[in-house]
Amino acid sequence: MQNRTNWTANIGGVHDFGHDTIGASYTHLSLVQMPTDMGALVLSRPVPYQVDDIRLSYTATTHGRVSFIPQGGIQRYHFGFFTPSEFQPTQTYRDRVIITQGVTAQYELRQDSHALLVVQGTEIRYQNQLENAPSRDSNGFSIMAGYDFGLHGPIRFRGVVGYQTRHYRATAFGVINSPIAEAELKWLPTRLTTVTATVHHGIDDSAFENIVGYTFTGARIGVTHNFKRNIVFSAYGQLQRANYPAAPAFLENTVLYQGRNKQSLYGGGLGAEWLINRHIRLAANYDFSSQSTIGSGRFPIHRFLIKVQFSL
């Protein structure tokens, strides 16, 4: 049996100066990576890890139509130790710090819509070196432009597209270049029903020793309906796809070498929530997913969850 416990904690706040706004947050996550996660290794056991996430943003509004939102963040990943084997090293080589900084410029076209320009830099620094392998450290940059529409009304849309690149300190891993896109559409066909669709494409980090980065595409659509004031039904469907580059040449003729490969996932779920009173709520969820894994076929997963939440 593979028992596991996940938990998260978050604290944050926003202060409005009347013209400008500053926001800060801290989140701690204690999670477990499963062999069926996208970009994960096919292990015989779950891999516990922790994330500390600090974020800071400042919205500076000019006297005209333009506003700027500089933002930054630090994420620290720490993976649990387990005894390594011939084919699987301990996962502590994935301990890393990710530093992001960027700015979003908004131009108000009219009261409920803005043109967007987003520029962001990313530095990734690994804390432990994988034996007999080059450094996995990298620097990244992305620029996107788009449109934010419907701050008021039944339809809200935000979409940006652009270009992303990641340069690795070790020439063995080369450079990854990819288009980047993010879009979210929210539609309220009635006062009781909300439809949300999201799409994302870009570069992500891999859990494979022989690959440090890959391109990822994900799409999700969900519906929530307030059947009554205290009863909410929900449903969703999702698709994910990961495309991995070939392992670097220094791994040829070893057990870690592999050519270009890919993974895909599809799934969906249903849920219901009952707000019994101000302090107690009961939720039930069913989720299904089927994911291809490199060298091990597909993993179908059926998950049932019943949750009781108490609040003061």
DANOR-V562150 format. One record per backbone hydrogen bond with DSSP energy under -0.5 kcal/mol. NH is the residue of the N-H (numbers start at 0). CO is the residue of the C=O. E is the energy in kcal/mol with one decimal. If there is no record, write none. Layout:
NH | CO | E
NH | CO | E
//
This chain:
2 | 0 | -0.7
6 | 29 | -2.0
8 | 27 | -2.4
10 | 25 | -2.6
12 | 23 | -2.5
14 | 21 | -2.9
16 | 14 | -0.6
16 | 19 | -3.1
20 | 58 | -1.9
21 | 14 | -2.3
22 | 56 | -2.7
23 | 12 | -2.3
24 | 54 | -2.1
25 | 10 | -3.2
26 | 52 | -2.5
27 | 8 | -2.8
28 | 50 | -2.7
29 | 6 | -3.1
30 | 28 | -0.6
30 | 48 | -2.7
32 | 46 | -3.1
33 | 31 | -0.5
36 | 33 | -2.0
39 | 36 | -1.9
42 | 40 | -1.5
46 | 32 | -2.5
47 | 45 | -0.6
48 | 30 | -2.6
49 | 77 | -2.8
50 | 28 | -2.5
51 | 75 | -2.0
52 | 26 | -2.9
53 | 73 | -2.6
54 | 24 | -2.4
55 | 71 | -2.5
56 | 22 | -2.6
57 | 69 | -2.1
58 | 20 | -3.5
59 | 57 | -0.7
59 | 67 | -3.5
60 | 58 | -0.7
61 | 65 | -2.0
66 | 105 | -2.1
67 | 59 | -2.7
68 | 103 | -2.5
69 | 57 | -0.9
70 | 101 | -2.6
71 | 55 | -2.6
72 | 99 | -2.5
73 | 53 | -2.4
74 | 97 | -2.6
75 | 51 | -2.5
76 | 95 | -2.8
77 | 49 | -2.5
79 | 47 | -3.2
84 | 87 | -3.0
92 | 89 | -0.8
93 | 90 | -2.1
94 | 91 | -1.7
95 | 76 | -1.3
96 | 124 | -2.6
97 | 74 | -3.0
98 | 96 | -0.5
98 | 122 | -2.9
99 | 72 | -2.5
99 | 97 | -0.5
100 | 120 | -2.0
101 | 70 | -2.4
102 | 118 | -2.2
103 | 68 | -1.5
104 | 116 | -2.9
105 | 66 | -2.9
106 | 114 | -2.3
107 | 64 | -2.3
108 | 106 | -0.7
108 | 112 | -1.5
109 | 112 | -1.3
112 | 109 | -1.6
113 | 147 | -2.7
114 | 106 | -2.5
115 | 145 | -2.5
116 | 104 | -1.8
117 | 143 | -3.3
118 | 102 | -2.3
119 | 141 | -2.5
120 | 100 | -3.2
121 | 139 | -2.5
122 | 98 | -2.7
123 | 137 | -2.7
124 | 96 | -2.6
126 | 94 | -2.6
127 | 94 | -0.6
132 | 129 | -1.5
137 | 123 | -1.9
138 | 166 | -2.5
139 | 121 | -3.6
140 | 164 | -2.2
141 | 119 | -2.5
142 | 162 | -2.0
143 | 117 | -2.9
144 | 160 | -2.6
145 | 115 | -2.0
146 | 158 | -2.3
147 | 113 | -2.9
148 | 146 | -0.5
148 | 156 | -3.8
149 | 111 | -1.3
150 | 111 | -1.6
155 | 185 | -3.0
156 | 148 | -2.8
157 | 183 | -2.4
158 | 146 | -2.3
159 | 181 | -2.9
160 | 144 | -2.4
161 | 179 | -2.5
162 | 142 | -2.0
163 | 177 | -2.5
164 | 140 | -2.4
165 | 175 | -2.2
166 | 138 | -3.1
167 | 173 | -1.6
168 | 136 | -2.7
169 | 134 | -0.6
170 | 168 | -0.5
172 | 169 | -1.5
173 | 169 | -0.6
175 | 165 | -2.3
176 | 174 | -0.5
177 | 163 | -2.6
179 | 161 | -1.8
180 | 200 | -2.2
181 | 159 | -2.6
182 | 198 | -2.2
183 | 157 | -2.6
184 | 196 | -2.9
185 | 155 | -3.3
186 | 194 | -3.0
187 | 153 | -2.7
188 | 186 | -0.7
189 | 192 | -0.8
192 | 189 | -0.5
193 | 223 | -2.5
194 | 186 | -3.1
195 | 221 | -2.7
196 | 184 | -2.7
197 | 219 | -2.8
198 | 182 | -2.2
199 | 217 | -2.6
200 | 180 | -2.4
201 | 215 | -2.1
203 | 213 | -3.0
205 | 211 | -1.3
206 | 38 | -2.2
210 | 207 | -1.0
213 | 203 | -2.0
214 | 242 | -1.7
215 | 201 | -3.1
216 | 240 | -2.6
217 | 199 | -2.7
218 | 238 | -2.7
219 | 197 | -2.4
220 | 236 | -2.4
221 | 195 | -2.9
222 | 234 | -2.9
223 | 193 | -2.3
224 | 232 | -3.0
225 | 191 | -2.8
226 | 224 | -1.3
226 | 230 | -1.0
227 | 230 | -1.5
230 | 227 | -1.0
231 | 272 | -2.5
232 | 224 | -2.8
233 | 270 | -2.5
234 | 222 | -2.1
235 | 268 | -1.9
236 | 220 | -2.3
237 | 266 | -2.6
238 | 218 | -2.5
239 | 264 | -2.6
240 | 216 | -2.5
241 | 262 | -2.6
242 | 214 | -2.4
243 | 241 | -0.5
243 | 260 | -2.9
244 | 212 | -0.5
246 | 257 | -2.6
247 | 209 | -0.6
250 | 247 | -1.8
251 | 248 | -2.0
253 | 250 | -1.3
256 | 253 | -1.2
260 | 243 | -1.6
262 | 241 | -2.2
264 | 239 | -2.5
265 | 289 | -1.8
266 | 237 | -1.9
267 | 287 | -2.3
268 | 235 | -2.0
269 | 285 | -2.3
270 | 233 | -2.4
271 | 283 | -2.3
272 | 231 | -2.4
273 | 281 | -3.4
274 | 229 | -3.0
274 | 272 | -0.5
275 | 273 | -1.2
275 | 279 | -0.8
276 | 279 | -1.7
280 | 308 | -2.0
281 | 273 | -2.7
282 | 306 | -2.9
283 | 271 | -2.5
284 | 304 | -2.8
285 | 269 | -2.8
286 | 302 | -2.6
287 | 267 | -3.0
288 | 300 | -1.9
289 | 265 | -2.4
290 | 298 | -1.7
291 | 263 | -2.5
292 | 296 | -3.0
295 | 292 | -1.4
296 | 292 | -0.6
298 | 290 | -2.9
299 | 297 | -0.6
300 | 288 | -3.0
302 | 286 | -2.8
304 | 284 | -2.6
306 | 282 | -3.0
308 | 280 | -2.8
310 | 278 | -2.3
//
